[in-house]
Amino acid sequence: GGQRQRVALARALIKQSPIFVIDEATRYLDTETESDIRESLSTSSSDRITIIISHRLASVYKSTKIIVLDDGKIIASGSHENLLKNSPLYASLWKSQSTSS
């Protein structure tokens, strides 16, 4: 599963655009493939702005800045560590997603 997502990501990486937007790109991937893609993205995205839209916190927890939305509104932003300490919603989501995987 996820072949279309892998092809789309490969094309985007080859383009070398200064801004890279990924919207739920790993939704249909198994966790091992998702992890491989995250590693590739972190290596290839160091010199560009990368925006990742995801419900899976494992896809974004290493990001420089995470923005937490609730009901369409920004309720918190910061690093993973900062959000675990200061955002009850983020901490709750992280806990539930970490224990379910």
Helices and strands as residue ranges (DSSP letters): H 3-15, E 19-23, H 31-44, E 49-53, G 57-59, E 66-70, E 73-78, H 80-86, H 88-100
